Amino acid sequence: MSPVIENPEQPRTHSLIPRQGKLAFFLVTGLFFLWAIPNNLNDVLIRQFMKSFEITRLQAGLVQSAFYLGYFVFSIPAALVMRRFGYKTGLVFGLILYASGTFLFFPAASARSYPLFLMALFVIASGLGFLETGANPLIAQLGDPESSVRRLNFSQAFNPIGSICGAMIGTLFIFSGVEPHAREIAQMKAQGVYEAFLQHETARVLAPYLVLGVVVLTWAFLILRTQFPAVAGGQTSSAAVRDGGYIRLLRYPSFLFAVAAQFCYVGAQVGTWSYFIQYAQDYTHVSEKTAGYLLTTTLAAFAVGRFASSHWMKRISPAKMLGFFALVNMLLLGIGMTFVGWVGLIAILLTSFFMSLMFPTIFALGIKDLGPHTKEGASLIVMSIIGGAVFTPLMGVAFQFTKSMAVSMCVPLICYAVVAGYAFWGLRITSSQKLEARPSEVPCD
């Protein structure tokens, strides 16, 4: 089946939601909500673990390193599983891995072991690697090809709602609001109650993750019981496998630029959110609870941006919006670095609105017309999520050297410059040959 070439002069009246398989569409869209919750609980965990394990910002940044390493390691295995068994099997397996990781929080909290928590986060992210590798291309292909970018932005719009829930859950149920100063810590040690305090603070992370695990298993059961419609590339034919898979993708510089742009974008997003609470506390001196609510506010801006950009794409080229939004975020981060305090904090808060369209837009543009190699292409773009594990510690290193969270914001600023380069130049790179979408429609379960 030949890929459909978009006609820019044709009115965009194409159906957004597929006429067949609406239940499958909404269940898969729900995954975008579910995987956002642990992503943004990490932002709370970083602050909480700094307190309960008495570690530095750089050490706490290993939360993101362990988490996004799971994405990196399991994205290609996820693509191979789904190439062999279909999207549905891969999604169910990913949900089981996700739930297993949340249940590992119980032994980690009981032993008060930071390495065990990192292992649990790695397992959670391994499951999310399956979910993102499958759900993103499935949504893009599940309906009218002409509306694939808008459709993916629509489904991704539920991701920030999950992000808001994750930040709120963490703020309400993990943060205790107790932030003892050095003198109070010394008194607690003298009274022999400090270790009990640390154990209690560590145990506060347990309940939210156990409840989340039960919800995830329930969602896996619903997907397992639902009939999925046929989509192009649900399972890949042996002919497609012989075409070269990952090796052949290396011939397409525009796709490779998309991988690099996604790597940088995720690094910018994760790094900014991971240290948002620290920036707020360093320069506005608010409490951890208030900083948590401010984090929720920036995630709300992210949600509004997702829905707004999905609507604007009816009239504006996704690539132009991507480039313009990247430039705006470079400006806002520059303000955050220069005007520390409430002005800088508000500027950084607003970056979430403009980063909102970046992941789904880069993803949809990157895999467009990959045909039988869509799963391989999707897995490489999902692997690029490792940017969150790379750039977050880099921001921690920048802070260790400069003692300034404002200066560390130069890391995401540079990342957005790469995204702008992809939008304005990378998409114009032409490949030496076109990928052919050979396999006919086959069941995705």
C-alpha positions in Angstrom: 0.0 0.0 0.0 1.6 3.3 -1.1 1.9 6.1 1.4 -0.6 8.9 1.0 1.1 12.2 0.0 -0.4 15.2 1.7 -1.7 18.0 -0.5 -1.1 21.3 1.3 -3.8 23.0 -0.8 -6.5 20.5 0.1 -8.9 21.6 2.9 -8.3 19.8 6.1 -11.7 18.1 6.6 -10.3 14.7 7.2 -11.8 12.6 10.1 -9.8 12.9 13.3 -11.2 9.9 15.2 -11.5 6.6 13.3 -14.9 5.5 12.3 -14.1 1.9 13.2 -12.5 0.8 16.4 -13.5 3.8 18.5 -13.2 1.8 21.8 -9.7 0.6 20.9 -8.8 4.2 20.0 -10.0 5.6 23.4 -8.3 2.8 25.3 -5.0 3.5 23.6 -5.5 7.2 24.1 -5.9 6.4 27.8 -2.4 5.0 27.8 -1.0 8.6 27.2 -2.7 9.6 30.5 -1.4 6.6 32.4 2.2 6.8 31.4 2.4 10.5 32.2 1.6 9.9 35.9 5.0 8.2 36.8 6.9 10.6 34.5 5.8 13.5 36.6 5.8 11.7 40.0 9.5 11.6 39.3 9.7 15.4 39.7 8.3 15.0 43.2 10.4 11.9 44.0 13.6 13.9 43.3 12.8 16.4 46.0 11.4 13.8 48.4 14.5 11.5 48.0 16.8 14.4 48.6 15.1 14.7 52.0 14.5 11.1 52.9 17.9 9.8 51.7 19.9 13.0 52.4 21.4 13.1 48.9 22.5 15.9 46.6 20.6 17.3 43.6 23.0 15.4 41.3 22.4 12.1 43.1 18.7 12.7 43.1 18.9 13.3 39.4 19.7 9.6 39.0 15.9 9.1 39.4 15.5 10.3 35.8 18.6 8.5 34.7 17.3 5.1 35.9 13.9 5.9 34.6 14.8 6.9 31.0 17.4 4.2 30.8 14.5 1.8 30.9 13.0 3.5 27.8 16.4 3.3 26.0 17.0 -0.4 26.8 13.5 -1.7 26.0 12.4 0.3 23.0 14.0 -1.9 20.4 12.8 -5.2 22.1 9.3 -3.6 22.2 9.4 -3.0 18.5 10.6 -6.6 17.8 7.8 -8.0 20.0 5.2 -5.9 18.2 6.6 -6.7 14.8 6.2 -10.4 15.6 2.9 -10.4 17.7 1.2 -7.0 16.9 0.5 -3.8 18.8 -2.0 -5.3 21.2 0.3 -7.9 22.6 3.0 -5.3 23.1 0.7 -2.9 24.9 -0.6 -5.5 27.3 3.0 -6.7 28.1 4.1 -3.1 28.6 1.2 -2.5 31.1 2.2 -5.7 33.0 5.8 -4.5 33.3 4.6 -1.0 34.4 2.5 -2.5 37.2 5.3 -4.8 38.3 7.6 -1.8 38.7 5.0 0.0 40.9 4.7 -3.1 43.2 8.5 -3.1 43.6 8.1 0.1 45.6 7.0 -2.1 48.5 10.3 -3.9 49.1 12.2 -0.7 48.3 10.3 1.3 50.9 10.5 -1.5 53.5 14.3 -1.7 53.1 14.6 2.1 52.6 16.9 1.4 49.7 17.6 4.1 47.1 19.1 1.6 44.6 16.0 -0.6 44.9 13.8 2.4 44.1 16.0 3.1 41.1 15.5 -0.5 40.0 11.7 -0.2 40.4 11.7 3.0 38.3 13.7 1.2 35.6 11.1 -1.5 35.5 8.3 1.0 35.3 10.0 2.8 32.4 10.7 -0.5 30.6 6.9 -1.0 30.5 6.4 2.6 29.3 8.9 1.9 26.5 6.6 -0.7 25.2 3.6 1.6 25.6 5.2 4.6 23.8 6.7 2.4 21.0 3.3 1.0 20.3 0.7 3.7 21.1 2.3 6.6 19.2 2.5 4.9 15.8 -0.8 3.0 16.4 -2.7 6.3 17.0 -1.0 7.9 14.0 -2.1 4.9 11.7 -5.5 4.3 13.3 -7.6 6.5 11.0 -7.3 8.9 8.1 -3.6 9.3 7.1 -4.1 13.0 6.3 -5.0 13.7 9.9 -2.3 11.6 11.6 -0.3 14.5 13.1 -3.5 16.1 14.5 -4.8 12.8 15.8 -1.5 12.1 17.6 -1.6 15.6 19.1 -5.2 15.0 20.2 -4.3 11.7 22.0 -1.1 13.2 23.4 -3.3 16.0 24.8 -4.3 13.6 27.5 -0.7 13.1 28.5 -0.4 16.4 30.3 -3.7 15.7 32.1 -1.9 12.6 33.5 1.1 14.8 34.2 -1.1 17.2 36.3 -2.5 14.2 38.2 1.0 12.9 38.8 2.2 16.2 40.2 -0.9 16.6 42.3 -0.8 13.1 43.7 2.9 13.6 44.6 2.2 17.0 46.2 -0.8 15.9 48.2 0.3 12.3 49.2 4.1 12.3 49.1 5.1 15.7 50.3 4.5 15.9 54.1 5.2 19.6 54.3 7.8 18.9 57.0 11.1 20.5 56.0 13.4 20.4 59.1 16.3 22.8 59.3 19.8 21.9 60.5 19.0 22.8 64.1 15.8 20.7 64.1 17.6 17.8 62.5 20.2 18.0 65.3 17.5 17.9 67.9 15.8 15.0 66.3 19.1 13.1 66.2 19.7 13.9 69.8 16.2 12.5 70.7 16.9 9.4 68.6 13.9 10.0 66.3 15.6 11.1 63.1 15.9 7.7 61.5 12.2 7.1 62.2 11.4 10.4 60.5 13.4 9.4 57.4 11.7 6.0 57.3 8.3 7.7 57.5 9.2 10.2 54.7 10.4 7.3 52.5 7.2 5.3 53.1 5.1 8.2 51.9 5.9 7.2 48.3 4.4 3.7 48.7 0.6 4.1 48.6 0.3 6.2 45.4 2.4 3.7 43.5 0.5 0.6 44.8 -2.8 2.2 43.8 -1.4 3.1 40.4 -0.3 -0.5 39.8 -3.8 -1.8 40.4 -5.3 0.7 37.9 -2.7 -0.2 35.3 -3.5 -3.9 35.6 -7.2 -3.2 35.2 -6.4 -1.2 32.0 -4.3 -4.2 30.7 -7.4 -6.4 31.2 -9.6 -4.0 29.3 -7.2 -3.9 26.3 -6.8 -7.6 26.3 -10.6 -8.1 26.0 -11.1 -5.5 23.3 -11.0 -6.3 19.5 -8.6 -4.0 17.7 -9.2 -2.9 14.1 -6.8 -3.7 11.3 -4.1 -1.1 10.6 -1.2 -0.9 8.1 1.8 -2.5 9.8 0.1 -4.2 12.7 2.4 -7.1 12.1 5.3 -6.9 9.7 5.7 -9.4 6.8 8.9 -11.3 6.2 9.5 -9.3 3.1 9.6 -6.1 5.2 12.1 -7.7 7.6 14.3 -8.6 4.6 14.3 -5.0 3.5 16.8 -4.1 6.2 14.8 -2.7 9.1 17.0 -0.5 11.3 20.0 -0.4 8.9 17.9 1.0 6.1 16.6 3.8 8.3 20.2 5.1 8.5 19.9 6.3 4.9 17.3 8.9 5.8 18.9 12.0 7.3 15.5 13.7 8.0 14.4 10.8 10.1 17.8 10.8 11.9 17.4 14.5 12.6 14.0 13.7 14.1 15.6 11.3 16.5 18.2 13.9 17.5 15.5 16.6 17.9 13.4 14.2 20.1 16.5 13.4 22.2 17.1 17.1 22.9 13.4 17.9 23.4 12.8 15.2 26.0 16.0 16.3 27.7 14.8 19.9 27.8 11.3 18.9 29.1 12.5 16.5 31.8 15.4 18.7 32.9 13.2 21.8 33.3 10.4 20.0 35.2 12.9 18.0 37.3 14.4 21.1 38.7 11.4 23.4 38.6 10.7 22.9 42.3 14.3 23.6 43.1 14.3 26.8 41.0 11.1 28.0 42.7 12.5 27.3 46.2 15.9 28.8 45.5 14.7 32.1 44.0 11.2 32.7 45.5 11.7 30.8 48.8 8.3 29.1 48.8 7.6 25.9 50.6 7.8 22.4 49.0 4.0 22.2 48.9 3.7 25.6 47.2 6.4 24.7 44.8 4.5 21.5 44.0 1.4 23.4 43.3 3.4 25.7 41.0 4.7 22.6 39.2 1.1 21.5 38.7 0.3 25.0 37.2 3.1 24.6 34.6 1.8 21.2 33.8 -1.7 22.7 33.3 -0.2 25.2 30.9 1.3 22.1 29.1 -2.2 20.6 28.8 -3.7 23.8 27.5 -1.0 24.0 24.9 -1.6 20.4 23.7 -5.3 21.0 23.1 -4.7 24.5 21.6 -2.0 23.3 19.2 -4.1 20.4 18.0 -6.8 23.0 17.1 -4.3 25.4 15.5 -2.9 22.7 13.3 -6.0 22.8 11.2 -4.7 26.1 9.7 -1.0 26.3 10.5 1.8 23.9 9.3 2.9 21.6 12.2 6.6 22.2 11.3 6.2 26.0 11.4 4.5 25.8 14.8 7.2 23.5 16.1 10.0 25.9 15.0 8.3 29.0 16.3 7.5 27.4 19.7 11.1 26.3 20.1 12.3 29.9 19.5 9.8 31.2 22.1 11.1 28.7 24.7 14.7 29.8 24.0 13.6 33.4 24.8 11.7 32.4 27.9 14.6 30.3 29.3 16.9 33.3 28.6 14.5 35.4 30.8 14.6 32.7 33.5 18.4 32.8 33.5 18.6 36.6 33.6 15.7 37.7 35.8 15.8 35.3 38.7 12.9 35.4 41.0 9.2 35.5 40.2 9.7 37.0 36.7 12.1 34.2 35.8 9.9 31.5 37.5 6.9 32.7 35.5 8.9 32.6 32.3 10.0 29.0 33.0 6.5 28.1 33.9 5.3 29.3 30.5 7.8 27.1 28.6 5.4 24.2 29.3 2.8 25.7 27.0 5.2 26.1 24.1 6.8 22.7 24.6 3.5 21.0 24.5 3.3 20.1 20.8 6.9 19.1 20.4 6.9 15.4 21.3 3.9 14.3 19.2 4.8 16.6 16.3 8.4 15.4 16.1 7.2 11.8 16.4 4.5 12.0 13.7 6.7 13.9 11.3 9.6 11.6 12.0 7.8 8.3 11.2 5.7 9.6 8.4 5.9 7.4 5.3 8.2 4.9 6.9 5.8 2.2 5.8 6.8 -1.4 6.9 9.6 0.1 9.0 7.3 2.3 11.1 7.8 0.2 14.3 11.6 0.3 13.9 11.4 4.1 13.3 9.1 4.5 16.3 11.3 2.5 18.6 14.3 4.6 17.7 12.4 7.8 18.4 11.2 6.4 21.7 14.8 5.4 22.5 15.7 9.0 22.1 13.8 9.6 25.3 17.1 8.7 26.9 17.7 12.5 26.6 15.9 12.8 29.9 18.6 10.6 31.5 21.4 12.6 29.9 20.4 16.2 30.2 18.9 16.1 33.7 22.2 15.1 35.3 24.0 17.6 33.1 21.8 20.3 34.7 22.8 18.9 38.1 26.5 19.1 37.2 26.0 22.7 36.0 24.4 23.5 39.4 27.3 21.7 41.3 29.8 23.9 39.5 27.9 27.2 39.5 25.6 26.8 42.5 22.9 28.4 40.3 19.8 26.7 39.0 19.3 29.7 36.7 22.6 29.0 34.9 21.7 25.3 34.6 18.8 26.4 32.4 21.2 27.0 29.6 21.1 23.2 29.0 17.4 23.1 27.9 17.9 26.3 26.0 20.5 24.6 23.8 18.2 21.7 23.4 15.5 23.9 22.0 17.9 25.3 19.5 18.3 21.8 18.1 14.5 21.4 17.9 14.3 24.7 16.0 16.9 23.5 13.6 15.0 20.3 12.9 11.7 22.3 12.2 13.3 24.9 9.9 16.0 22.9 8.2 16.0 19.2 9.1 12.6 18.5 7.6 13.8 20.0 4.2 16.5 17.3 3.9 15.5 14.9 1.2 16.4 11.2 1.2 18.1 9.4 -1.7 15.2 7.0 -1.9 11.7 6.6 -0.5 10.6 3.8 1.8 7.9 1.7 0.3 4.8 0.8 2.4 4.4 -2.8 1.0 2.4 -4.8 3.5 -1.4 -4.8 3.2 -3.6 -4.1 6.2 -3.3 -6.7 8.8 -4.7 -7.1 12.4 -2.8 -5.1 15.0 -3.7 -7.7 17.7 
